[in-house]
Amino acid sequence: MNTHHHKKRALRVQGRGQEPPGKLHVLPLDMEVEILTRLPGKSLMKFLCVSKIWSSFIRSQRFVASYYAAKPSRFIVAFTNSVFVKGDAQRLFIFSGKEETSSSTSSSLVANLDMTIPSVTLPHVGSKYSSVHGFLACFEGSKFIICNPSTGQVITFRCKAPGTSLGYDPVDDQFKALTLLTSIYNHMHNPSLMCTHEVIRLGRGGVVSRSQVNSPPRLMTTPTPVFVCFDVRYERVLSFITTPKEVLVRQGLTVLIEYKGKLAVIVPNCGRRSSFHRFNLWILEDVTKHI
């Protein structure tokens, strides 16, 4: 009697339009994107192993753009302990923190340790780190190192010259490294010599391809210090921006950054020693006056 009652009740419940047990509901795509964009980058890397569909979706240009658009802007900074230790004890520490706008003249920032790279450091003099689209790039010896603090991934490859920089093409969603192959000593013997760069295209597994491009010799022969504007997508030199000599007085230590949407340069005030405790910040207010 009780069994018959339960069967009839189950049929009635099923007849009300409810799905049979065990059937999975598919979430709308917009809801999936909303959920995944709230996760930290390291969690997303674990989800790449769920299935080929998940891996393809998380790596897609659309999702990557949505993920970074949903995240607040942040600063990335790197420190090395090479001054105090040697050999295998050397470390490269990468910190990040959110950039908060404040009307106060002073503010404090809390930085989080995102990743530590063992046995990697840079020379104490002339060391440079650059942050491009959430990635950190640095040069050590003949190696160029690119780190993703969000996922903990590291890509290392060799360059033909020390003058290597990292760039990003937002249209094709591709990172590229640019190496200056022609030195000023080549132009001393041949002033009309074209300036040669090597463009290194990067993919998920590292270097995809390499090619060389030539630019006008003005880059090496002009008496006025200039910044070179390079089109990462079309791989060509666009223009030259003249700059005061004080900005490039220490070319090996100056750092290019973006400051409130404008190009800026950090120029350290170094004394007799290579370390510095103060720096000057130069901001390019109107680019049309310097081309």
Summary of the structure (lengths in Angstrom):
residues: 291
radius of gyration: 25.9
end to end distance: 92.6
largest distance: 105.4
contacts: 686
relative contact order: 0.07
helix: 22%
strand: 38%
